[in-house]
Amino acid sequence: MNFENGDAHTLACRPFLITFSGIDGAGKSTQIERLTASLQNRGLRVTVLSFWDHVAVWSNMRSGVGYRAADLLQPKQISELPVPAKNHKHIRNWYLTAIRSAFYVLDVARLRRLLRSRPIKSFDVVICDRYIYDQIANLYSKSPLTRLYMRALLHQSPRPDLAFILDTSPDAAFARKPEYPLDFMYRNRRSFLELRELAPELLKISAGSADEVEDQIQSYISQSRLLKTPAHRAKAEISGGDHCSLLTELP
């Protein structure tokens, strides 16, 4: 099921999907915590999914492959980083790109199943800490073949109701979370911003203090159907049973 052009029944039967993307150290965790608390205070049932913990297929194995590749290809650069990286996404060559591209297809398939699962449907809001956008940004390229692959991956991915890119200075992000080389963080930031050419639904949140960033996010939340659609307000009051069938009967 692709939610990009979902009808009213589909929208009623699935949670409101919010995703956070951006370079490491952009402040995603802080804003996710704030938004979760804010929505829960409104009486909404919220769950948070971490892409690497809940969606990524064989994440531990992939992390190990990345570490071995980094140790083989760029051992000096890795040893100079004060904080060990999780998956060494900055290490690139043709065979790692091929392996990652295959895994991203599996990730999308698992993501689709997860968002259709009964436990997830019991929530009003699902917030994703990273999404398929982050994986695509890691291999962003102007190559026609790569862009065709990226478009296909985006087409198969459930489209979020709100998809945020937290923008920030790579220097400031590196100071907070020095897992990856600074030059990679500059390239990665450009990839995220250019990705909006293929995924115009991505909303750029400008850099600022934690409160300023939260205000921008809350502005989008207040304008969204999450706080305007009776179906989602009613969903929070329904417990047990097939709430999808009930929601589609609401005016």
matplotlib code that plots the C-alpha trace (Angstrom):
import matplotlib.pyplot as plt

x = [0.0, 1.3, -0.1, 0.9, -2.5, -4.5, -8.3, -10.3, -10.5, -6.8, -6.2, -8.6, -7.2, -3.6, -1.8, -0.6, 3.0, 5.7, 9.3, 12.5, 15.6, 18.9, 22.6, 23.8, 23.8, 21.0, 18.8, 16.3, 16.2, 15.5, 12.7, 11.1, 11.0, 9.4, 6.8, 5.9, 5.3, 3.3, 1.0, 0.5, -0.6, -3.3, -4.6, -3.1, -1.5, 2.0, 4.8, 8.3, 10.1, 13.8, 14.8, 17.8, 16.2, 12.7, 12.9, 16.4, 16.9, 19.8, 21.1, 23.8, 25.2, 25.2, 27.0, 29.6, 30.1, 30.5, 33.0, 35.2, 35.1, 36.0, 38.8, 40.1, 39.7, 40.2, 41.7, 43.5, 40.4, 38.3, 40.9, 40.9, 37.1, 36.4, 33.0, 32.7, 30.2, 27.3, 27.4, 30.2, 27.9, 30.6, 32.7, 31.7, 32.7, 30.9, 30.3, 29.2, 26.8, 25.4, 24.9, 23.3, 21.0, 19.7, 19.2, 17.2, 14.7, 14.3, 13.9, 11.1, 9.3, 9.7, 8.5, 5.3, 4.5, 5.3, 3.0, 0.2, 0.6, -2.2, 0.0, 1.0, -2.6, -3.6, -1.7, -2.9, 0.6, 3.8, 7.0, 10.0, 13.5, 15.0, 13.2, 14.0, 15.0, 18.1, 19.1, 18.6, 20.6, 23.6, 23.9, 22.5, 23.8, 23.0, 23.5, 20.3, 20.4, 20.8, 18.0, 15.7, 16.4, 15.8, 12.5, 11.4, 12.3, 10.4, 7.4, 7.3, 7.7, 4.6, 4.5, 4.5, 1.9, 4.7, 8.3, 10.9, 14.5, 16.2, 18.8, 21.8, 25.4, 27.7, 30.2, 27.7, 26.4, 30.0, 30.7, 27.7, 28.1, 31.5, 30.8, 31.6, 34.3, 33.3, 33.7, 31.2, 28.7, 28.9, 28.3, 25.5, 23.7, 23.8, 22.4, 19.4, 18.6, 18.9, 16.8, 13.8, 14.0, 12.8, 10.7, 9.0, 7.0, 10.2, 9.9, 13.1, 13.3, 15.8, 18.6, 18.0, 17.7, 15.8, 12.8, 12.9, 13.1, 10.2, 8.1, 8.6, 7.6, 4.5, 3.5, 3.3, 1.5, -1.2, -1.9, -2.0, -5.1, -3.9, -5.6, -8.4, -9.7, -12.6, -11.5, -8.2, -9.8, -12.4, -9.7, -8.1, -11.4, -11.9, -10.5, -10.6, -12.6, -12.1, -11.8, -11.0, -14.6, -16.0, -13.8, -15.0, -18.5, -17.7, -18.9]
y = [0.0, 3.4, 6.2, 9.0, 9.4, 7.6, 8.0, 9.0, 5.4, 4.9, 8.2, 7.3, 3.8, 4.7, 6.9, 10.4, 9.9, 12.4, 11.9, 13.7, 13.7, 15.5, 15.3, 13.8, 16.3, 18.4, 18.0, 15.4, 13.5, 16.7, 17.8, 14.3, 14.3, 17.7, 16.9, 13.6, 15.3, 18.0, 15.6, 13.4, 16.4, 16.9, 13.4, 11.7, 8.3, 8.6, 6.1, 6.7, 4.5, 4.5, 3.6, 1.6, -0.1, -0.9, -0.7, -1.4, -5.0, -6.8, -3.5, -5.1, -7.0, -3.8, -1.9, -4.6, -4.5, -0.7, -0.9, -3.5, -1.4, 1.7, 0.0, -1.4, 1.7, 4.7, 3.4, 6.7, 8.8, 6.5, 6.5, 10.3, 10.6, 11.0, 9.2, 5.8, 5.9, 3.5, 2.5, 4.4, 5.8, 8.2, 5.3, 4.9, 2.6, 0.7, -2.5, -0.8, 1.3, -1.8, -3.6, -0.6, -0.1, -3.7, -3.2, 0.0, -2.0, -4.4, -1.6, -0.1, -3.4, -3.8, -0.2, -0.8, -3.9, -2.2, 0.8, -1.6, -3.7, -3.8, -2.6, 0.5, 1.2, 1.5, 4.8, 8.2, 9.4, 7.7, 9.7, 8.3, 9.1, 9.0, 7.7, 6.4, 10.0, 9.6, 6.4, 8.0, 11.1, 8.8, 7.9, 11.0, 11.4, 13.3, 10.0, 9.3, 5.6, 6.5, 9.1, 6.6, 4.2, 6.9, 7.8, 4.2, 3.9, 7.1, 5.9, 2.6, 4.3, 5.4, 9.2, 11.0, 13.5, 15.8, 15.2, 17.5, 18.1, 19.8, 22.0, 23.2, 24.2, 21.1, 22.8, 23.1, 19.5, 18.1, 19.9, 18.1, 14.7, 14.1, 10.7, 11.5, 13.6, 17.3, 17.3, 14.4, 16.3, 19.3, 16.9, 15.1, 18.4, 19.4, 15.9, 16.4, 19.9, 18.7, 15.7, 18.0, 18.1, 14.5, 14.7, 18.1, 17.0, 17.5, 20.6, 22.4, 23.6, 26.4, 26.3, 28.0, 27.5, 24.4, 26.6, 28.4, 25.0, 23.7, 26.8, 26.1, 22.5, 23.4, 25.8, 23.0, 20.8, 23.4, 23.7, 20.0, 17.7, 16.1, 18.8, 19.5, 16.2, 14.8, 11.3, 11.6, 13.3, 10.5, 7.8, 8.8, 8.0, 4.6, 1.6, -2.0, -3.3, -2.4, 1.4, 1.7, 0.7, 3.2, 6.1, 5.8, 6.4, 9.8, 12.8]
z = [0.0, -0.9, 1.2, -1.2, -2.6, 0.0, 0.2, 3.3, 4.5, 4.4, 6.2, 8.9, 9.4, 9.9, 12.4, 11.6, 10.4, 11.3, 10.3, 11.4, 9.2, 9.1, 9.7, 13.0, 15.7, 14.2, 17.3, 16.2, 19.5, 21.4, 19.1, 19.0, 22.8, 22.9, 20.2, 21.8, 25.1, 23.5, 21.5, 24.6, 26.6, 23.9, 24.7, 21.6, 21.7, 20.4, 19.6, 18.4, 16.0, 15.5, 11.9, 13.0, 15.9, 14.4, 10.7, 9.3, 8.3, 9.9, 11.4, 13.5, 10.6, 8.5, 11.2, 11.4, 7.6, 7.7, 10.5, 8.7, 5.5, 7.4, 9.2, 5.9, 3.7, 6.1, 9.4, 10.2, 9.7, 11.9, 14.7, 14.8, 15.5, 19.2, 19.1, 17.2, 14.3, 14.2, 10.5, 8.8, 6.2, 5.0, 3.7, 0.0, -2.8, -5.5, -3.6, -0.4, -2.4, -4.1, -0.8, 0.9, -2.1, -1.8, 2.0, 1.4, -0.7, 2.2, 4.7, 2.7, 2.6, 6.3, 6.9, 4.9, 6.9, 10.2, 9.6, 8.6, 11.7, 14.3, 17.2, 15.2, 14.1, 17.8, 18.0, 16.8, 15.9, 14.8, 15.0, 13.1, 14.2, 10.7, 7.7, 4.2, 3.3, 5.5, 3.7, 0.3, 1.3, 2.1, -1.6, -3.2, -6.7, -9.9, -11.9, -13.9, -12.9, -9.2, -9.3, -11.0, -8.1, -5.6, -7.2, -7.1, -3.4, -2.6, -4.6, -2.6, 0.8, 2.8, 2.5, 5.8, 6.8, 7.9, 7.0, 8.7, 7.8, 10.7, 9.2, 11.1, 10.7, 10.2, 12.5, 15.3, 14.7, 14.7, 18.0, 19.5, 17.9, 16.3, 14.9, 11.2, 9.5, 9.2, 5.4, 5.2, 7.3, 4.9, 2.0, 3.8, 4.6, 0.9, 0.1, 2.4, 1.0, -2.6, -1.8, -1.7, -5.5, -5.5, -2.3, -2.2, 0.8, 2.9, 5.1, 6.0, 9.6, 9.9, 12.5, 15.8, 19.5, 20.7, 21.4, 18.0, 16.2, 18.3, 17.4, 13.7, 14.1, 16.2, 13.5, 11.0, 13.5, 14.1, 10.4, 9.8, 9.7, 12.9, 15.0, 12.6, 11.5, 13.7, 12.8, 14.6, 17.6, 17.8, 17.3, 20.6, 22.4, 20.8, 22.6, 21.3, 18.4, 14.8, 15.1, 11.4, 10.4, 13.0, 11.9, 8.3, 9.4, 11.0, 9.1]

ax = plt.figure().add_subplot(projection="3d")
ax.plot(x, y, z, "-o")
ax.set_aspect("equal")
plt.show()
